[in-house]
């Protein structure tokens, strides 16, 4: 049976495994998180993703039979995410490029940010991948904080980085995005690509339309973000596409301490 056509297939059920910290972490990992659950679906890398099979209209005409089952899969993915993250303390999601090298200053800044947030009592949530995401998870973990990764099914396998204490792999971007917003009190964006921009502008839209409130959005790295902010000011605001007041939704800084202060004060 095709994996998209019924709830009884192996892909539909998912295969979750629990790993102790001795298997997932080195001896340097904080003892307080030993035994934390990492949720991973055992699966082979495929040439397409669940999102693609759902949204791509060029597929075969039997979609009418499989899409009804996908509704159950989507529902189960929400249930799995809510269940895994229900007891997460106050948290901040950190976005950034998966392509950032470990020896790059942006990795060091992400690591510093993760540690600073953890020291303020925030759990740190990322996309669970390498690069800047790994840096933030690593900083939080090294500071004895709570490090969370929300991964995504991709045509190429990335996997959760080794510094994640609690992780969930999602099939659908929109489910994963819901988890980022629902369980975070703020977003901090380091330099990144389309994925980072996607999350940034979705968050801006949610705050602008009051779907979420008291939700600071911080851009970390003025050199990288200044061009985008200038375009928003000189094009979007100038042409009346957004109001000048909307610029107040975005904070931009080079300082990790300033970013953490903005997040902290928004919770008061």
C-alpha positions as CSV (number, residue, x, y, z in Angstrom):
1,X,0.0,0.0,0.0
2,X,1.2,3.5,-0.8
3,X,2.4,5.3,2.4
4,X,0.0,8.2,1.6
5,X,-3.1,6.1,1.3
6,X,-4.0,4.9,4.8
7,X,-3.3,5.4,8.5
8,X,-2.0,1.9,8.9
9,X,1.2,2.3,6.8
10,X,4.6,2.3,8.4
11,X,5.2,5.9,7.5
12,X,1.8,6.9,8.7
13,X,2.3,5.4,12.1
14,X,5.8,6.9,12.4
15,X,8.4,5.1,14.4
16,X,9.4,6.9,17.6
17,X,12.5,5.9,19.6
18,X,13.6,7.1,23.0
19,X,17.3,7.5,23.6
20,X,19.1,8.1,26.8
21,X,21.5,10.9,27.0
22,X,24.4,8.4,27.0
23,X,23.4,7.6,23.4
24,X,22.6,11.1,22.3
25,X,25.0,13.3,24.2
26,X,28.6,13.3,25.3
27,X,29.6,13.1,29.0
28,X,29.9,16.9,29.1
29,X,26.1,17.3,28.6
30,X,24.3,18.7,31.7
31,X,23.2,15.9,34.0
32,X,19.8,17.5,34.6
33,X,18.7,16.6,31.1
34,X,19.8,12.9,31.2
35,X,17.0,10.7,30.0
36,X,15.2,13.5,28.1
37,X,13.2,12.2,25.1
38,X,14.2,12.8,21.6
39,X,11.5,12.0,19.1
40,X,12.7,10.8,15.7
41,X,10.9,9.1,13.0
42,X,12.8,6.2,11.6
43,X,12.5,6.6,7.8
44,X,14.5,6.4,4.6
45,X,15.4,9.5,2.7
46,X,12.8,10.0,-0.1
47,X,13.0,11.9,-3.4
48,X,9.9,14.0,-2.4
49,X,8.5,15.3,0.9
50,X,5.1,15.1,2.5
51,X,4.6,18.8,1.8
52,X,5.4,18.3,-1.9
53,X,3.1,15.4,-2.3
54,X,0.3,17.4,-0.6
55,X,0.7,20.6,-2.5
56,X,2.1,19.6,-5.9
57,X,-0.9,19.5,-8.3
58,X,1.2,17.8,-11.0
59,X,0.9,14.4,-9.2
60,X,-1.3,11.5,-10.3
61,X,-5.1,11.8,-10.3
62,X,-5.7,9.5,-7.3
63,X,-5.2,12.4,-4.9
64,X,-8.9,12.3,-4.0
65,X,-8.3,9.0,-2.3
66,X,-5.1,9.8,-0.5
67,X,-5.8,13.4,0.7
68,X,-8.5,12.2,3.1
69,X,-5.9,10.1,4.9
70,X,-3.4,13.0,4.9
71,X,-5.9,14.9,7.1
72,X,-5.4,12.2,9.7
73,X,-1.7,12.4,9.3
74,X,-1.7,16.1,9.8
75,X,-3.9,15.8,12.8
76,X,-1.6,13.2,14.3
77,X,1.4,15.5,13.7
78,X,-0.2,18.3,15.6
79,X,-1.1,15.9,18.5
80,X,2.5,14.6,18.6
81,X,3.9,18.1,18.6
82,X,1.6,19.4,21.3
83,X,2.2,16.3,23.4
84,X,6.0,16.6,23.2
85,X,6.1,20.3,23.9
86,X,3.3,20.7,26.4
87,X,5.6,21.0,29.4
88,X,8.2,23.2,27.8
89,X,9.0,26.3,30.0
90,X,9.1,29.8,28.6
91,X,11.1,29.7,25.4
92,X,12.7,31.7,22.7
93,X,13.1,30.5,19.1
94,X,16.4,31.2,17.4
95,X,16.6,31.1,13.6
96,X,19.6,31.2,11.4
97,X,21.4,29.6,8.5
98,X,22.1,25.9,8.5
99,X,25.1,26.7,6.3
100,X,27.0,28.7,8.9
101,X,30.4,27.0,9.5
102,X,31.4,26.0,13.1
103,X,34.4,28.3,12.9
104,X,32.4,31.3,11.7
105,X,31.7,34.4,14.0
106,X,28.0,33.9,13.4
107,X,28.2,30.4,14.9
108,X,30.0,31.9,18.0
109,X,27.3,34.6,18.3
110,X,24.5,32.0,18.1
111,X,26.3,30.0,20.8
112,X,26.6,33.1,23.0
113,X,22.9,33.9,22.4
114,X,21.8,30.4,23.4
115,X,23.8,30.6,26.6
116,X,22.6,34.1,27.5
117,X,18.9,33.0,26.9
118,X,19.4,29.9,29.0
119,X,20.9,32.0,31.8
120,X,17.8,34.1,31.8
121,X,15.7,31.0,32.3
122,X,14.5,30.6,28.7
123,X,14.4,27.3,26.8
124,X,16.0,27.7,23.4
125,X,14.1,26.3,20.4
126,X,15.7,26.0,16.9
127,X,15.0,24.1,13.7
128,X,17.4,21.5,15.1
129,X,19.8,21.6,12.2
130,X,23.5,22.5,11.8
131,X,25.0,25.9,11.5
132,X,23.6,28.8,13.5
133,X,20.8,26.5,14.8
134,X,23.4,24.1,16.3
135,X,25.3,27.1,17.8
136,X,22.2,28.2,19.7
137,X,21.4,24.7,20.9
138,X,25.0,24.2,21.9
139,X,25.1,27.5,23.9
140,X,21.9,26.7,25.7
141,X,23.0,23.1,26.6
142,X,26.5,24.2,27.7
143,X,24.8,26.8,30.0
144,X,22.7,24.0,31.6
145,X,19.6,25.2,29.8
146,X,16.8,23.4,27.9
147,X,17.8,22.9,24.3
148,X,15.0,22.0,21.8
149,X,15.1,21.2,18.1
150,X,12.1,21.0,15.8
151,X,13.3,19.3,12.6
152,X,11.7,19.0,9.2
153,X,11.5,16.2,6.6
154,X,13.6,17.2,3.6
155,X,14.7,15.5,0.4
156,X,18.2,15.5,1.8
157,X,18.6,14.2,5.3
158,X,19.9,16.7,7.9
159,X,18.9,15.1,11.2
160,X,18.9,16.8,14.6
161,X,22.2,18.2,15.9
162,X,23.9,16.6,18.8
163,X,23.1,19.4,21.2
164,X,19.3,18.9,21.1
165,X,17.8,17.6,24.4
166,X,14.2,17.4,23.2
167,X,13.5,17.1,19.5
168,X,10.7,16.4,17.1
169,X,10.9,15.8,13.4
170,X,7.9,17.2,11.4
171,X,6.7,16.3,8.0
172,X,4.8,19.5,7.3
173,X,6.2,23.0,7.5
174,X,2.9,24.6,8.6
175,X,2.7,22.2,11.6
176,X,6.3,23.0,12.6
177,X,5.6,26.7,12.2
178,X,2.7,26.5,14.6
179,X,4.9,24.9,17.2
180,X,7.6,27.6,16.8
181,X,5.0,30.3,17.5
182,X,2.9,28.5,20.1
183,X,5.8,27.6,22.4
184,X,7.9,30.7,22.0
185,X,7.7,34.1,23.7
186,X,10.0,35.7,21.1
187,X,11.9,35.1,17.8
188,X,15.6,36.1,17.4
189,X,16.8,35.9,13.8
190,X,20.5,35.6,13.0
191,X,21.7,35.9,9.4
192,X,20.0,33.2,7.3
193,X,18.4,32.3,4.0
194,X,14.9,31.7,2.7
195,X,13.9,29.6,5.6
196,X,14.9,32.3,8.1
197,X,13.1,35.0,6.0
198,X,10.0,32.8,5.8
199,X,9.8,32.5,9.6
200,X,10.6,36.2,10.1
201,X,7.9,37.5,7.8
202,X,5.3,35.1,9.0
203,X,6.0,36.3,12.6
204,X,5.8,39.9,11.5
205,X,2.4,39.2,9.9
206,X,1.1,37.5,13.0
207,X,2.2,40.4,15.2
208,X,1.0,43.0,12.8
209,X,-2.5,41.4,12.6
210,X,-2.6,40.8,16.4
211,X,-2.8,37.1,16.1
212,X,0.0,37.0,18.7
213,X,0.8,39.8,21.2
214,X,3.8,40.8,23.3
215,X,6.0,38.9,20.9
216,X,9.3,40.7,20.2
217,X,11.1,40.0,16.9
218,X,14.8,40.7,17.1
219,X,17.3,40.7,14.2
220,X,20.8,40.0,15.4
221,X,23.5,41.4,13.0
222,X,23.1,45.0,11.7
223,X,25.4,44.6,8.7
224,X,23.4,41.7,7.4
225,X,19.9,43.0,8.1
226,X,20.3,46.7,7.4
227,X,19.7,46.3,3.6
228,X,16.4,44.6,4.2
229,X,15.3,47.2,6.8
230,X,16.3,50.0,4.4
231,X,14.2,48.4,1.6
232,X,11.2,48.1,4.0
233,X,11.6,51.8,4.9
234,X,12.3,53.2,1.4
235,X,10.0,51.0,-0.6
236,X,7.2,49.4,1.5
237,X,6.6,52.4,3.8
238,X,7.2,55.0,1.1
239,X,4.7,53.3,-1.2
240,X,2.2,52.9,1.6
241,X,2.3,49.1,1.6
242,X,3.0,49.1,5.3
243,X,2.7,51.8,7.9
244,X,5.7,53.5,9.5
245,X,4.4,52.2,12.8
246,X,5.0,48.7,11.6
247,X,8.7,49.3,11.8
248,X,8.4,49.3,15.5
249,X,7.7,45.6,15.3
250,X,11.3,44.9,14.5
251,X,14.3,45.3,16.7
252,X,17.8,45.2,15.2
253,X,21.0,45.0,17.2
254,X,24.6,43.7,17.2
255,X,24.5,43.0,20.9
256,X,23.5,39.6,22.3
257,X,22.9,41.3,25.7
258,X,20.5,43.8,24.0
259,X,18.6,41.1,22.3
260,X,18.1,39.2,25.5
261,X,17.1,42.5,27.3
262,X,14.4,43.1,24.7
263,X,13.0,39.6,25.1
264,X,13.1,39.8,28.9
265,X,11.4,43.2,29.1
266,X,8.6,42.1,26.8
267,X,7.6,39.5,29.4
268,X,7.3,42.0,32.2
